[in-house]
Amino acid sequence: MERLRGFYTQTVPFEAKHSESTLRLYQDVFGYKDYSPYIQQLMAGDMSGWDWRYRDGSSVRLVALQEDGEVAGHLGATIKDVQVGDHTIRGAEIIEGVVKPSLRGGITLYKLIQEVRHQLIDVNGIDFAILFPNSFSAGTVLKRATAQREAFLWERPLVSVKGTFVELSGEEFLSLAPALYYRRLFANPGTVRSVDYLRWRYLENPSGNYRFIGSSSGEAVAVIKSYGETKGHIVDVVAMGKESFLEVVDGSQQALAQMGMKLVSSYPLVAPESQWLQELGFRKNSWGRRLAMFTAGGFFPAQELVDNWYLTMGEHSIF
């Protein structure tokens, strides 16, 4: 245990007995503002999102306890397989770093990150982990990262679209998407999107409102999440080339327009997808973040993986 601004804190694995105290921490940090549906559910005391996100065997979750047993900090990670060429490696995203406001700027977050890295790399055999730090944690996170990259939010007002598209049911999406993802992963690294993973990610998400779009050629699919009544977010796209990518994004926008959406956004981090979105009229939002990566060594250079990471838009918003 270490002294921290008048508190003694101890980093321990999350257990069910920590749920109520962790929920109080979230309510203290987020208040009752209009955040994402996931956070709104937590603010209402609904913890089903936690049950979905932190699956047994596929996640790590830690809390920092004060001397009185109250939770002063929280950090989690979700684990997944990542394909890099012919190799499959284990990756993770470090998520939900939440620290008591009065302790920000101290060592609570640093201790949690160090322990999560130990759990992921030394216990779970993870090759690398990614993290999107916010303004409160950027200073602590980025100076310890193995590699980093800037991440932009892209937005575009909806326009009249003539693209051809087909709206897919969840099961139709599951029957088509895994094979497309598999083919695409030989060009760029990315998460192995199996049927089980995609079902969990999109169909079983208790806070998700997803629509699935497929191109008429069958060579591209997109996943769109609705935020309120006027904004849609493209959380994932897989396409075999420029034309199919442009077609499915334009088709997705048409679907969003039919839903009453007025703005569409995305999180592309790699070329050529970023360039293609610019051709469609997307522009970088003034809001930007950094992608930080921690590695355990291995056969790949960390910077190469960051530079070529395939459509991290899907990783960021799982998340």
N, C-alpha and C positions, 0 to 999 in steps of 0.2 A: 504494500500500500504506500502511496506517495502523498505528501502534503501538497494541497492545491488551493490557494486563496482561502484559507480557513477551513477547507474540507479535506478529509481523507477520502481518496477514491481508489477503487479496486476494479480492474477490468475482468469480467467473468463471462462465461457463455450465457446467452439468454435462456431462461427457463419460463415455464408457464406462470410461475409465481411472480414474475417481473412484469406481466402484461399490464396490470392496472397502473403501476407506477410509470411504465413507459408511455402509456396513453396520456397520463397527466403531463409528462414531459412534452409530448407532441402538441397538446392543447396549449401549453405554456408558450411554445415556440411559434406555432402557426395561428393561434387564436381561432377565430371562427370566420375568417375571411373567405372569399370565393376562390379557393384553390381548386386543384384537379378533383374529379370525382373520387379518386382514391383517398385523398386527404379529407375531403368532405365526409366520407363515410367514417373515417377515424374520428373526426371531430364530433360525430354523432354517436360515438361509442361502438360502432360496428367494426369488428376486427377481422372480418372474413377476408379482406384484402391481404392481411398478414398471413393468414392460413394459405392463401393461394400463392403468394410471392415466395414465402420461405418454406419450400417443400422439403420433406425429409430426404437427406442424401444429396440434395442439389443446392444447398445453401449453407452459409455460415452467418451467425448472428451473435453479436456481443453487446454488453451494456457496461457502463461505468457506474459503479455504486458509490454513493456517499457513505459516510460512517453510520448514518441512521438507516441505511438500507434503501433510500430513495434513489431512483435512476437519474443520473445527471448527464448521461450521454448514451448514444445508441449508434451502432454502425452494423451494416449487414453486407452480404455479398451473395450473388447468385452464380452458380457454376454451370458451365456448358462446354460442349465439344466444339472445337473450331478447326476448320479444314484449311490447310495451307498447302496448295499443290496436292501432292500425293500423301501428305502427312496429316494426321489428325492429332491435334494437341488439346490440352485442357486449358480453358480460359475462364475468367470470372469478371463480373462487373461489381465493383464496390459501390454500394448504394445506401441511401438513407442515413447519412451522417447528420445526426441531430444532437446538439449540445445545449445545455441550459444557458439562456442568454447571459446570465451573470458570470459565466465561466468562459465565454468566448475569448479567444486570444491567449488562453492558457495552454496547458499541455494535454487536456482531456482528449481532444481529437487526435493529437499526435500519438498518444498511447493506444487509442483504439485502432488507428491505422496500422501501427506497428504490430499489434496483436493479430489483427485480421490478416496481414501479410504472412505472419508466422503460421496461422491456421491454414491459409490457402496453400502456401508453398511447401511448408515442412510437413504438414499433416495430410492435406488433401492432394498433394502432388500437382498443384497448378503450375503451368508454365508462365502465365502472365495474367495480370489483372488490369482493367481499365477503370477510370474514375473521372467523372465530370464535376470538378469542384465549383461551388458557388462563390460569391464574393467574400463570404465569411471565412471559407476554408482554403481559398486559393493560395494564400501565402504559405500555409502549413503544408499543403499537398504538393504544389508544383516544384518547390526546391528539392523535394526528395524523389521526384519521378525519374524513371529511367529515360523516358522520352515523352514528348508532348507535342500537341498540335492544336491549332485554333479551330474551333467549331462554330459555324454560323447558322443562325435561323434564317431560312429563306421564305419570303412571302410574296404572294401575287394576288391582286384583285381578280375575281372571276370575270371571264370574258365569254363571248359567244363562241362555242366550240363545235366543230363539225366532225370530230374524231369518232371512230367506230369502237364500241366497247360492249361488253356483256357483263351484267351484274351476276355474280356467282353466289350461290348459297354457301354456307360454311362447309358443308360436306363436299360440294363441288370444288371449292378452293383447296380442300385437303387432298382431293384426288389428283389435282393438277400441279399444285405448287412444289411439292418436294422434288420431283424430277427436274423442274426448271432450276431450282436452287442448286441441286447437285451439279448440273451442267455449268452453272454460273461460277461455282466455287473453284473451278479449275483455272479461272482467269484472275480472280482476286480472293484473298483470304476472307473468311466470314464464318458466322455461326452455322453449325450443321442444323438445318431446319428439317427435322424429321416430322412425320405425321404426329407423333406423340408431343413433340415440342410445340408445333404450330397449334395443335388442339389446346394445349395448356395455355399458350401465349395469347391466343385470340378468342377461342370459343369458350373457355372456362374462366376467363378473367371477370371477376364479379363487378369491376368498376368500368369495364370497357363497353363501348358502343361502336362496333366495327362494321364496315361494309367492305365487300370484296369485289374487285373489278378484274376482268380478264380481257385481253385483246381478242379480236375476232380470229386472229391467226393462231391463237393458243400459245404464243411465244412470250407472253408477258402477263404478269399479275401485279396488282397493287392492293395494299390494305390501307383503308382510311378510317381514322377515328374522329368522331364528332365531339366538338367542344362547344356546348351550348347550342344555340339555334343558328348562329351565323358564321361559325368558323369550323373548317375541317382540316385535319392534319394527316398528311401522307406519312405513315409510320414505316412502311416497307414497300419496296419495289424490286422485282427481279425481271430483267429483260435480256434478250439474247443479242441486242444491238441497238444502235441509236434510234432507228425508225420505230421499233417495237416499244422502246422506252418512251419516246415522244407520244406515241399513240395511246399508251395506257395511261400516262399522266394526263393528257388532254381528255381522255375518256373518263378518268376519275373526276376531273373538274366538272364535266357535264353532269355526272351523277350527283356531285355535291350541289350543283346549281338546282337540280330537281329537288334536293332536300332543303332548299332555301338558304344554302350557304353563300356568303358574300366574299369570303377570303379563304385561301388555301395556303398551307405552309408545309415545310419539310425541314429535315436536318441532314442534307448531304455533306459528307466530309471528304469525298475523294473525287478525282477526275477519272473518267470523263463525265460522270453523272452531273457534277456541278456545272460544267460547261453546257451540257444539254439543257439543264433547267434555266440557265441564263438565256438560251435561245428561245425558250418558251415565254420569257418575260419575267421570270422570278428575279428578285433582287435581294441582296443581303440586308437583313434587318440590322439596326444599330446595336441590338443586343448580341453579344458574343460570349463564348465560353472557351475554356481550354480542355482538351482531352489529355489526361495524364495516364501514363502506362508504367506499371511496375513489373519487372521480369525476374525470373529465377535463372537466367542464362538460357541454355538450350541451343538448338541448331540454327535458330533464325536471329538475324539482327533486329533489335527492338524497333529501330527507326524505320526499317523496311516494312515491318508489319503495320506500323502506324500509318505510313505514307500510302500503303496499298489496301488498307482495310476496306472491305466491301460494304457500302451502305450502312454505316454505323447509325444512321437514322433509326433503324429498327432496334439497335442495342440501347440507345439513349433513353427511349421512351418506355422501356419495359416498366419498365425499368424506368 
